[in-house]
């Protein structure tokens, strides 16, 4: 129950930051931005103390560690794969254009139209 109250409070802090942005409409842009950032930062601080917030932080750390273990393709592999995909897309576009044109010709002949 306490976590739900904290998350509700965090939501209200974000809303307060946004409300501050619109309330300070005559102020400098930096002041309006500071209002929103302060609301978001306070909301993050409050949400971080909840169990879902702690799990989210752990998930982020584990995701970063997993991304570091990924073997990324080399530049050459990336360029070759991209070229193959583009070539395939062009070939498929030409094939589908030919099928469409053939079907249009057949339908026109069946309908008695001549172009």
DSSP file (Angstrom, degrees, kcal/mol; ACC not computed):
  #  RESIDUE AA STRUCTURE BP1 BP2  ACC     N-H-->O    O-->H-N    N-H-->O    O-->H-N    TCO  KAPPA ALPHA  PHI   PSI    X-CA   Y-CA   Z-CA
    1    1 A X     >        0   0    0      0, 0.0     4,-1.8     0, 0.0     5,-0.1   0.000 360.0 360.0 360.0 -37.9    0.0    0.0    0.0
    2    2 A X  H  >  +     0   0    0      1,-0.2     4,-2.4     2,-0.2     5,-0.2   0.874 360.0  54.9 -64.7 -36.1    2.9    2.4    0.8
    3    3 A X  H  > S+     0   0    0      1,-0.2     4,-2.7     2,-0.2    -1,-0.2   0.900 106.2  51.3 -64.1 -39.7    4.3    1.8   -2.7
    4    4 A X  H  > S+     0   0    0      2,-0.2     4,-2.2     1,-0.2    -1,-0.2   0.893 110.2  49.1 -64.5 -38.9    1.1    2.8   -4.3
    5    5 A X  H  X S+     0   0    0     -4,-1.8     4,-2.4     2,-0.2    -2,-0.2   0.924 112.1  48.4 -65.3 -43.8    0.9    6.0   -2.3
    6    6 A X  H  X S+     0   0    0     -4,-2.4     4,-2.4     2,-0.2    -2,-0.2   0.908 111.7  49.0 -63.5 -41.9    4.5    6.8   -3.2
    7    7 A X  H  X S+     0   0    0     -4,-2.7     4,-2.2     2,-0.2    -1,-0.2   0.884 110.9  50.6 -66.3 -37.0    3.9    6.2   -6.9
    8    8 A X  H  X S+     0   0    0     -4,-2.2     4,-2.2     2,-0.2    -1,-0.2   0.898 110.1  50.3 -63.4 -40.2    0.8    8.4   -6.7
    9    9 A X  H  X S+     0   0    0     -4,-2.4     4,-2.1     2,-0.2    -2,-0.2   0.897 108.8  51.8 -64.1 -40.3    2.9   11.1   -5.1
   10   10 A X  H  X S+     0   0    0     -4,-2.4     4,-1.9     2,-0.2    -2,-0.2   0.912 109.1  50.3 -62.5 -42.4    5.5   10.7   -7.8
   11   11 A X  H  X S+     0   0    0     -4,-2.2     4,-2.2     1,-0.2    -1,-0.2   0.914 109.9  50.4 -61.2 -42.9    2.8   11.1  -10.4
   12   12 A X  H  X S+     0   0    0     -4,-2.2     4,-2.5     1,-0.2    -1,-0.2   0.848 106.8  55.1 -65.2 -34.1    1.5   14.3   -8.6
   13   13 A X  H  X S+     0   0    0     -4,-2.1     4,-2.1     2,-0.2    -1,-0.2   0.892 108.0  48.4 -65.8 -38.8    5.1   15.7   -8.6
   14   14 A X  H  X S+     0   0    0     -4,-1.9     4,-2.2     2,-0.2    -2,-0.2   0.933 112.2  48.9 -64.5 -44.6    5.3   15.3  -12.4
   15   15 A X  H  X S+     0   0    0     -4,-2.2     4,-2.8     1,-0.2    -2,-0.2   0.891 109.8  52.6 -60.7 -39.9    1.9   17.0  -12.7
   16   16 A X  H  X S+     0   0    0     -4,-2.5     4,-2.5     2,-0.2    -1,-0.2   0.892 108.0  51.0 -64.5 -39.3    3.1   19.8  -10.4
   17   17 A X  H  X S+     0   0    0     -4,-2.1     4,-1.6     2,-0.2    -2,-0.2   0.910 112.7  45.4 -63.8 -41.4    6.2   20.3  -12.6
   18   18 A X  H  X S+     0   0    0     -4,-2.2     4,-1.7     2,-0.2    -2,-0.2   0.904 112.2  51.3 -68.0 -40.8    4.1   20.5  -15.7
   19   19 A X  H  X S+     0   0    0     -4,-2.8     4,-2.4     1,-0.2    -2,-0.2   0.888 107.5  54.0 -62.6 -38.2    1.6   22.9  -14.0
   20   20 A X  H  X S+     0   0    0     -4,-2.5     4,-2.3     1,-0.2    -1,-0.2   0.877 103.4  56.9 -61.8 -37.3    4.6   25.0  -12.9
   21   21 A X  H  < S+     0   0    0     -4,-1.6    -1,-0.2     1,-0.2    -2,-0.2   0.929 113.5  38.5 -58.6 -46.2    5.6   25.2  -16.6
   22   22 A X  H >< S+     0   0    0     -4,-1.7     3,-0.9     1,-0.2    -2,-0.2   0.803 113.9  54.7 -78.2 -28.6    2.3   26.7  -17.5
   23   23 A X  H 3< S+     0   0    0     -4,-2.4     3,-0.4     1,-0.3    -2,-0.2   0.867 108.1  50.2 -69.3 -35.8    1.9   28.8  -14.4
   24   24 A X  T >< S+     0   0    0     -4,-2.3     3,-1.8     1,-0.2    -1,-0.3  -0.115  70.8 135.2 -92.6  36.5    5.3   30.5  -15.1
   25   25 A X  T <  S+     0   0    0     -3,-0.9    -1,-0.2     1,-0.3    -2,-0.1   0.726  71.9  49.4 -62.2 -22.3    4.3   31.2  -18.7
   26   26 A X  T 3  S+     0   0    0     -3,-0.4    -1,-0.3    -4,-0.1    -2,-0.1   0.521  96.5  91.9 -92.9  -5.2    5.7   34.8  -18.5
   27   27 A X  S <  S-     0   0    0     -3,-1.8    -3,-0.0     1,-0.2     5,-0.0  -0.256  91.1 -76.6 -82.0 172.7    9.1   33.6  -17.0
   28   28 A X     >  -     0   0    0      1,-0.1     4,-1.9    -2,-0.0     3,-0.4  -0.272  41.3-113.5 -66.2 155.8   12.2   32.8  -18.9
   29   29 A X  H  > S+     0   0    0      1,-0.2     4,-2.6     2,-0.2     5,-0.2   0.848 116.4  58.5 -61.0 -34.7   12.4   29.5  -20.7
   30   30 A X  H  > S+     0   0    0      1,-0.2     4,-2.4     2,-0.2    -1,-0.2   0.882 105.5  49.2 -64.0 -37.9   15.1   28.3  -18.3
   31   31 A X  H  > S+     0   0    0     -3,-0.4     4,-1.8     2,-0.2    -1,-0.2   0.906 112.1  47.9 -68.3 -41.5   12.8   28.8  -15.3
   32   32 A X  H  X S+     0   0    0     -4,-1.9     4,-1.8     2,-0.2    -2,-0.2   0.912 113.2  48.2 -64.9 -42.0   10.0   26.9  -17.0
   33   33 A X  H  X S+     0   0    0     -4,-2.6     4,-2.8     1,-0.2     5,-0.2   0.901 109.2  53.4 -64.0 -41.0   12.4   24.1  -17.9
   34   34 A X  H  X S+     0   0    0     -4,-2.4     4,-2.7     1,-0.2    -1,-0.2   0.868 105.6  55.2 -61.8 -36.3   13.7   24.0  -14.3
   35   35 A X  H  X S+     0   0    0     -4,-1.8     4,-2.0     2,-0.2    -1,-0.2   0.936 111.6  42.2 -61.9 -47.2   10.2   23.7  -13.0
   36   36 A X  H  X S+     0   0    0     -4,-1.8     4,-2.5     2,-0.2    -2,-0.2   0.929 115.7  49.1 -66.9 -44.9    9.5   20.6  -15.2
   37   37 A X  H  X S+     0   0    0     -4,-2.8     4,-3.0     1,-0.2     5,-0.2   0.897 110.1  51.3 -62.8 -40.2   12.9   19.1  -14.5
   38   38 A X  H  X S+     0   0    0     -4,-2.7     4,-2.5    -5,-0.2     5,-0.2   0.923 110.9  48.5 -62.6 -44.0   12.5   19.6  -10.7
   39   39 A X  H  X S+     0   0    0     -4,-2.0     4,-2.0    -5,-0.2    -2,-0.2   0.918 114.8  44.9 -61.2 -43.7    9.1   17.9  -10.8
   40   40 A X  H  X S+     0   0    0     -4,-2.5     4,-2.6     2,-0.2    -2,-0.2   0.918 113.6  49.3 -68.0 -43.8   10.5   14.9  -12.8
   41   41 A X  H  X S+     0   0    0     -4,-3.0     4,-2.4     1,-0.2    -2,-0.2   0.907 112.4  47.5 -64.0 -41.5   13.6   14.6  -10.6
   42   42 A X  H  X S+     0   0    0     -4,-2.5     4,-2.3    -5,-0.2    -1,-0.2   0.897 111.8  51.4 -65.1 -38.8   11.6   14.7   -7.4
   43   43 A X  H  X S+     0   0    0     -4,-2.0     4,-2.9    -5,-0.2    -2,-0.2   0.910 110.1  48.8 -63.6 -42.1    9.2   12.1   -8.9
   44   44 A X  H  X S+     0   0    0     -4,-2.6     4,-2.2     2,-0.2    -2,-0.2   0.915 110.3  51.8 -63.7 -42.1   12.1    9.8   -9.8
   45   45 A X  H  X S+     0   0    0     -4,-2.4     4,-0.6     2,-0.2    -2,-0.2   0.908 114.0  43.1 -61.7 -41.8   13.6   10.2   -6.3
   46   46 A X  H >< S+     0   0    0     -4,-2.3     3,-1.0     1,-0.2     4,-0.2   0.928 114.9  48.6 -69.8 -44.6   10.2    9.2   -4.7
   47   47 A X  H >< S+     0   0    0     -4,-2.9     3,-1.5     1,-0.2     6,-0.4   0.814 102.0  65.0 -65.4 -29.7    9.5    6.4   -7.2
   48   48 A X  H 3< S+     0   0    0     -4,-2.2    -1,-0.2     1,-0.3    -2,-0.2   0.774  94.3  60.1 -64.6 -26.3   13.1    5.0   -6.6
   49   49 A X  T << S+     0   0    0     -3,-1.0    -1,-0.3    -4,-0.6    -2,-0.2   0.533  91.1  88.3 -81.5  -5.2   12.2    4.3   -3.0
   50   50 A X  S <> S-     0   0    0     -3,-1.5     4,-2.2    -4,-0.2     5,-0.2  -0.503  88.5-115.0 -89.5 162.7    9.4    1.9   -4.0
   51   51 A X  H  > S+     0   0    0      1,-0.2     4,-2.3     2,-0.2     5,-0.2   0.922 117.5  49.1 -63.0 -45.6    9.8   -1.8   -4.7
   52   52 A X  H  > S+     0   0    0      1,-0.2     4,-2.3     2,-0.2    -1,-0.2   0.881 110.5  53.0 -61.7 -34.3    8.9   -1.4   -8.4
   53   53 A X  H  > S+     0   0    0     -6,-0.4     4,-2.0     2,-0.2    -2,-0.2   0.899 108.9  48.0 -65.4 -40.9   11.3    1.4   -8.7
   54   54 A X  H  X S+     0   0    0     -4,-2.2     4,-2.2     2,-0.2    -2,-0.2   0.898 111.6  50.2 -66.4 -39.9   14.1   -0.7   -7.2
   55   55 A X  H  X S+     0   0    0     -4,-2.3     4,-2.7     1,-0.2    -2,-0.2   0.894 109.2  52.1 -64.7 -38.8   13.3   -3.5   -9.6
   56   56 A X  H  X S+     0   0    0     -4,-2.3     4,-2.3     2,-0.2    -2,-0.2   0.902 109.0  50.0 -63.1 -41.0   13.3   -1.1  -12.5
   57   57 A X  H  X S+     0   0    0     -4,-2.0     4,-2.1     2,-0.2    -2,-0.2   0.918 112.1  47.1 -63.6 -43.7   16.8    0.1  -11.5
   58   58 A X  H  X S+     0   0    0     -4,-2.2     4,-2.6     1,-0.2    -2,-0.2   0.910 110.5  52.8 -64.1 -41.9   18.1   -3.4  -11.3
   59   59 A X  H  X S+     0   0    0     -4,-2.7     4,-2.4     1,-0.2    -2,-0.2   0.904 108.3  51.3 -59.1 -42.0   16.6   -4.2  -14.7
   60   60 A X  H  X S+     0   0    0     -4,-2.3     4,-2.1     2,-0.2    -1,-0.2   0.907 110.3  48.2 -62.1 -42.7   18.4   -1.2  -16.1
   61   61 A X  H  X S+     0   0    0     -4,-2.1     4,-2.1     1,-0.2    -2,-0.2   0.917 113.2  47.5 -64.4 -42.7   21.7   -2.4  -14.7
   62   62 A X  H  X S+     0   0    0     -4,-2.6     4,-2.2     1,-0.2    -2,-0.2   0.867 110.6  52.3 -67.2 -35.7   21.2   -5.9  -16.0
   63   63 A X  H  X S+     0   0    0     -4,-2.4     4,-2.4     2,-0.2    -1,-0.2   0.898 108.9  50.0 -66.1 -40.6   20.1   -4.6  -19.5
   64   64 A X  H  X S+     0   0    0     -4,-2.1     4,-1.5     2,-0.2    -2,-0.2   0.922 111.4  48.6 -63.1 -44.0   23.3   -2.5  -19.7
   65   65 A X  H  X S+     0   0    0     -4,-2.1     4,-0.8     1,-0.2    -2,-0.2   0.897 111.9  49.7 -63.4 -39.7   25.5   -5.5  -18.8
   66   66 A X  H >X S+     0   0    0     -4,-2.2     3,-0.7     1,-0.2     4,-0.6   0.891 107.3  54.0 -66.6 -39.5   23.7   -7.6  -21.4
   67   67 A X  H >< S+     0   0    0     -4,-2.4     3,-0.6     1,-0.2    -1,-0.2   0.822 103.9  56.5 -64.8 -30.2   24.1   -5.0  -24.1
   68   68 A X  H 3< S+     0   0    0     -4,-1.5    -1,-0.2     1,-0.2    -2,-0.2   0.757 104.0  54.2 -72.2 -23.0   27.9   -5.0  -23.4
   69   69 A X  H << S+     0   0    0     -4,-0.8    -1,-0.2    -3,-0.7    -2,-0.2   0.596  83.8 108.4 -85.7 -11.0   28.0   -8.7  -24.0
   70   70 A X    <<  -     0   0    0     -4,-0.6     2,-0.9    -3,-0.6    -3,-0.0  -0.428  69.3-133.7 -69.4 137.8   26.4   -8.5  -27.5
   71   71 A X        -     0   0    0     -2,-0.1     2,-0.2     0, 0.0    -1,-0.1  -0.837  25.5-153.5 -93.0 108.2   28.7   -9.1  -30.4
   72   72 A X        -     0   0    0     -2,-0.9     0, 0.0     1,-0.1     0, 0.0  -0.547  20.2-104.7 -83.9 147.1   27.9   -6.3  -32.8
   73   73 A X        -     0   0    0     -2,-0.2    -1,-0.1     1,-0.1     2,-0.0  -0.293  36.6-108.4 -68.5 155.0   28.5   -6.8  -36.6
   74   74 A X     >  -     0   0    0      1,-0.1     4,-2.3     4,-0.0     5,-0.2  -0.265  31.2-104.4 -74.6 169.4   31.5   -5.1  -38.2
   75   75 A X  H  > S+     0   0    0      1,-0.2     4,-2.6     2,-0.2     5,-0.2   0.909 122.2  52.6 -60.9 -41.9   31.0   -2.2  -40.6
   76   76 A X  H  > S+     0   0    0      1,-0.2     4,-2.5     2,-0.2    -1,-0.2   0.926 109.7  47.7 -61.7 -45.8   31.6   -4.4  -43.6
   77   77 A X  H  > S+     0   0    0      1,-0.2     4,-2.5     2,-0.2    -1,-0.2   0.895 112.0  50.7 -62.0 -39.9   29.0   -6.9  -42.5
   78   78 A X  H  X S+     0   0    0     -4,-2.3     4,-2.3     2,-0.2    -2,-0.2   0.915 111.5  46.7 -64.8 -43.7   26.5   -4.1  -41.9
   79   79 A X  H  X S+     0   0    0     -4,-2.6     4,-2.4     2,-0.2    -2,-0.2   0.913 113.6  48.6 -65.7 -42.9   27.1   -2.6  -45.3
   80   80 A X  H  X S+     0   0    0     -4,-2.5     4,-2.2     2,-0.2    -2,-0.2   0.923 112.8  47.3 -63.8 -44.1   26.8   -5.9  -47.0
   81   81 A X  H  X S+     0   0    0     -4,-2.5     4,-2.3     1,-0.2    -1,-0.2   0.911 112.4  49.8 -64.2 -41.7   23.6   -6.8  -45.2
   82   82 A X  H  X S+     0   0    0     -4,-2.3     4,-2.5    -5,-0.2    -1,-0.2   0.911 110.1  50.8 -63.0 -42.5   22.1   -3.4  -46.0
   83   83 A X  H  X S+     0   0    0     -4,-2.4     4,-2.6     1,-0.2    -1,-0.2   0.902 110.2  49.7 -62.6 -41.1   23.0   -3.7  -49.6
   84   84 A X  H  X S+     0   0    0     -4,-2.2     4,-2.6     2,-0.2    -1,-0.2   0.915 111.2  49.0 -64.4 -42.4   21.3   -7.2  -49.8
   85   85 A X  H  X S+     0   0    0     -4,-2.3     4,-2.3     2,-0.2    -2,-0.2   0.917 113.1  46.6 -64.0 -43.2   18.2   -5.9  -48.2
   86   86 A X  H  X S+     0   0    0     -4,-2.5     4,-2.3     2,-0.2    -2,-0.2   0.918 112.9  49.7 -66.2 -42.8   18.0   -2.9  -50.5
   87   87 A X  H  X S+     0   0    0     -4,-2.6     4,-2.6     1,-0.2    -2,-0.2   0.920 111.4  49.0 -61.1 -44.5   18.6   -5.1  -53.6
   88   88 A X  H  X S+     0   0    0     -4,-2.6     4,-2.7     1,-0.2    -1,-0.2   0.903 109.9  51.8 -61.9 -41.3   15.9   -7.5  -52.4
   89   89 A X  H  X S+     0   0    0     -4,-2.3     4,-2.2     2,-0.2    -1,-0.2   0.900 111.1  47.4 -63.4 -40.3   13.4   -4.7  -51.9
   90   90 A X  H  X S+     0   0    0     -4,-2.3     4,-2.5     2,-0.2    -2,-0.2   0.924 112.7  48.5 -66.8 -44.4   14.1   -3.3  -55.4
   91   91 A X  H  X S+     0   0    0     -4,-2.6     4,-2.5     1,-0.2    -2,-0.2   0.918 112.9  47.9 -62.0 -43.5   13.7   -6.8  -57.0
   92   92 A X  H  X S+     0   0    0     -4,-2.7     4,-2.8     2,-0.2     5,-0.2   0.887 110.2  52.6 -64.7 -38.7   10.5   -7.4  -55.1
   93   93 A X  H  X S+     0   0    0     -4,-2.2     4,-2.1    -5,-0.2    -2,-0.2   0.930 111.5  46.1 -63.0 -44.4    9.2   -4.0  -56.1
   94   94 A X  H  X S+     0   0    0     -4,-2.5     4,-2.4     2,-0.2    -2,-0.2   0.915 113.4  49.5 -63.6 -42.9    9.9   -4.7  -59.8
   95   95 A X  H  X S+     0   0    0     -4,-2.5     4,-2.5     1,-0.2    -2,-0.2   0.935 112.5  46.5 -61.6 -47.5    8.3   -8.2  -59.5
   96   96 A X  H  X S+     0   0    0     -4,-2.8     4,-2.5     1,-0.2    -1,-0.2   0.854 110.9  53.3 -66.1 -33.7    5.1   -6.8  -57.8
   97   97 A X  H  X S+     0   0    0     -4,-2.1     4,-2.8    -5,-0.2    -1,-0.2   0.919 110.0  48.1 -64.5 -43.0    4.9   -4.0  -60.5
   98   98 A X  H  X S+     0   0    0     -4,-2.4     4,-2.4     2,-0.2    -2,-0.2   0.914 112.5  48.1 -65.0 -41.8    5.1   -6.7  -63.2
   99   99 A X  H  X S+     0   0    0     -4,-2.5     4,-2.7     2,-0.2     5,-0.2   0.926 113.4  48.1 -63.0 -44.5    2.4   -8.8  -61.5
  100  100 A X  H  X S+     0   0    0     -4,-2.5     4,-2.4     1,-0.2    -2,-0.2   0.923 112.7  47.5 -62.5 -45.6    0.2   -5.7  -61.1
  101  101 A X  H  X S+     0   0    0     -4,-2.8     4,-2.1     2,-0.2    -1,-0.2   0.896 112.9  49.6 -64.1 -39.7    0.7   -4.6  -64.7
  102  102 A X  H  X S+     0   0    0     -4,-2.4     4,-2.5     2,-0.2    -2,-0.2   0.934 112.3  46.9 -64.4 -46.3   -0.1   -8.2  -66.0
  103  103 A X  H  X S+     0   0    0     -4,-2.7     4,-2.7     1,-0.2     5,-0.2   0.882 111.2  51.9 -64.2 -37.6   -3.2   -8.5  -63.9
  104  104 A X  H  X S+     0   0    0     -4,-2.4     4,-2.4    -5,-0.2    -1,-0.2   0.905 110.5  48.8 -64.9 -40.0   -4.4   -5.0  -65.0
  105  105 A X  H  X S+     0   0    0     -4,-2.1     4,-2.2     2,-0.2    -2,-0.2   0.925 112.7  47.4 -63.5 -45.3   -3.8   -6.1  -68.6
  106  106 A X  H  X S+     0   0    0     -4,-2.5     4,-2.5     2,-0.2    -2,-0.2   0.927 113.2  48.1 -62.5 -46.4   -5.8   -9.3  -68.1
  107  107 A X  H  X S+     0   0    0     -4,-2.7     4,-2.0     1,-0.2     6,-0.2   0.907 111.2  50.6 -63.1 -42.1   -8.6   -7.6  -66.3
  108  108 A X  H  X>S+     0   0    0     -4,-2.4     5,-2.6     2,-0.2     4,-0.5   0.900 111.4  48.1 -62.7 -40.6   -8.8   -4.9  -69.1
  109  109 A X  H ><5S+     0   0    0     -4,-2.2     3,-0.8     1,-0.2    -2,-0.2   0.910 112.1  49.3 -66.6 -40.8   -9.0   -7.6  -71.8
  110  110 A X  H 3<5S+     0   0    0     -4,-2.5    -1,-0.2     1,-0.2    -2,-0.2   0.830 111.2  50.0 -66.3 -31.8  -11.7   -9.5  -69.9
  111  111 A X  H 3<5S-     0   0    0     -4,-2.0    -1,-0.2    -5,-0.2    -2,-0.2   0.523 116.6-115.0 -85.1  -5.5  -13.7   -6.3  -69.5
  112  112 A X  T <<5 +     0   0    0     -3,-0.8     2,-0.3    -4,-0.5    -3,-0.2   0.668  69.8 136.8  82.7  16.6  -13.4   -5.5  -73.2
  113  113 A X      < -     0   0    0     -5,-2.6     2,-0.4    -6,-0.2    -1,-0.3  -0.713  36.6-160.7 -93.1 146.7  -11.3   -2.4  -72.7
  114  114 A X              0   0    0     -2,-0.3    -9,-0.0    -3,-0.1    -5,-0.0  -0.994 360.0 360.0-127.3 136.6   -8.4   -1.6  -74.9
  115  115 A X              0   0    0     -2,-0.4    -1,-0.1   -10,-0.1   -10,-0.0   0.392 360.0 360.0-116.1 360.0   -5.7    0.8  -73.9
